């Protein structure tokens, strides 16, 4: 419990620091563009915003006949964007950070962990079409385990990490929707953990740190507010097909964040992620505690929370 409280305190301090830096960056942006409070007008070429939330949950049982185990959990989410647009140029930047912990009995386990950064530059080809180049980076902050086995890590920071560099066309028919398509995409998988690398985890060759694939890539983003901004939705769908390695097996990554406003500072958040990667083989633990490696499967994650939230 002491370990959990220490991590919780560090996490809250980190979020407070991050939030202060975000406000400083927004203030600088507003001074440069001579606009007020991040709103786009005829002078401003920047649009910025995001969501910062911290959700807490706790359960306790004493002589409870139906059974149960004491637990406490915290989930944090930071989702930010800064987009620039003028008559000829478009520059979109987005970062999503998430981390969650749960103390259940004597086990401290990770419930969420994500780093996702994208920057995309476009040069206008027509009213709604841009020639664009995009760079995306994905990884996680800390070790992950296949619970209840918490002694052997199955993931770590930069193990895996994914870097996608793509050149193509970006279609923007509406301010809430973009569709980017690239026939020339380089996808690099990084496994910087020596043990996982030697195992050939996440599709890299045994002992290798990186694996590079060339293929086609598409990315769809929908972001909008409803009911006087009481409900906001951000959904991202990414598809990648390698030209040389089983092109019919398409990698899928679909993430959605739905934010419900209760009042100015209390919100409910639902986040989900669906993944399929033919290079990621799922390990399962049977009734005897033996680990078996299965084939690639659809992966799904959902996190629901109610707590402190600030949207700007």
Buried (B, 14 or more C-beta within 10 A) or exposed (E): EEEBEEBBEEBBEBBEEBBEEBEEEBEEBBEEBEBEEBEBEEEBBBBBBBBBBBBBBEEEEEEEEEEEEEBBBBBBBBBBBBBBBEEEEBBBBBBBBBBBBBBBEEEBBBBBBBBBBBBBBBEBEEEEBBEBBBEBBBBBBEBBBBEEEEEEBBBBBBBBBBBBBBBBBBBBEEEEBBBBBBEEBBBBBBBBBEEBBEBBBBBBEEEBBBBEBEBBBBBBBBBBBEEEEEBBBBBBBBBBBBEEBEEEBBBBBBBBBBBBBEEEEEBBBBBBBBBBBBBBBEEEEEEEEEEEEEEBEEBEEEBEBBBBBBBB
